Amino acid sequence: MAESSIKVQLPAFTLSHSDASIEIRSDGKKLGTACLSKGRIDWYAPKAKYPTATISWPEFVEMLNKYKN
């Protein structure tokens, strides 16, 4: 079974001018980084300098609701 880990770096204040960064790993291999901001989620592939995907919060909620049990 793959061992997954998540490293979270949250700012000490409400997201307004600073993003929260979440690094996603599986079996020690970096899968990517999700940057959470006030208006959207940006996904960065392991070595990407720019977002490889962007989704708004309403789109994210819609996606989760679509795949819930």
PEVENKA-V609792 format. One record per residue. N is the residue number from 1. RES is the residue in one small letter. SS is DSSP state (alpha for helix, beta for strand, coil for the rest). PHI is phi as a letter, one per 40 degrees, with the letter a starting at -180 (NA if undefined). BURIAL is b if it has 24 or more other ideal C-beta (glycine too) atoms within 12 Angstrom, else e. Layout:
<<N & RES & SS & PHI & BURIAL> <N & RES & SS & PHI & BURIAL>>
This chain:
<<1 & m & coil & NA & e> <2 & a & coil & c & e> <3 & e & coil & c & e> <4 & s & beta & b & e> <5 & s & beta & a & e> <6 & i & beta & b & e> <7 & k & beta & b & e> <8 & v & beta & b & e> <9 & q & beta & b & e> <10 & l & coil & b & e> <11 & p & coil & c & e> <12 & a & coil & c & e> <13 & f & coil & a & e> <14 & t & coil & c & e> <15 & l & coil & c & e> <16 & s & coil & b & e> <17 & h & coil & b & e> <18 & s & coil & b & e> <19 & d & coil & c & e> <20 & a & beta & c & b> <21 & s & beta & b & e> <22 & i & beta & b & e> <23 & e & beta & c & e> <24 & i & beta & b & b> <25 & r & beta & b & e> <26 & s & beta & b & e> <27 & d & coil & f & e> <28 & g & coil & g & e> <29 & k & beta & c & e> <30 & k & beta & c & e> <31 & l & beta & c & b> <32 & g & beta & i & b> <33 & t & beta & b & b> <34 & a & beta & b & b> <35 & c & beta & b & b> <36 & l & beta & c & b> <37 & s & coil & b & e> <38 & k & coil & c & e> <39 & g & coil & b & e> <40 & r & beta & a & e> <41 & i & beta & b & b> <42 & d & beta & b & b> <43 & w & beta & b & b> <44 & y & beta & b & b> <45 & a & beta & c & e> <46 & p & coil & d & e> <47 & k & coil & b & e> <48 & a & coil & c & e> <49 & k & coil & c & e> <50 & y & coil & b & e> <51 & p & coil & d & e> <52 & t & coil & c & e> <53 & a & beta & a & e> <54 & t & beta & b & e> <55 & i & beta & a & e> <56 & s & beta & c & e> <57 & w & alpha & c & e> <58 & p & alpha & c & e> <59 & e & alpha & c & e> <60 & f & alpha & c & e> <61 & v & alpha & c & e> <62 & e & alpha & c & e> <63 & m & alpha & c & e> <64 & l & alpha & c & e> <65 & n & alpha & c & e> <66 & k & alpha & c & e> <67 & y & alpha & b & e> <68 & k & coil & c & e> <69 & n & coil & c & e>>
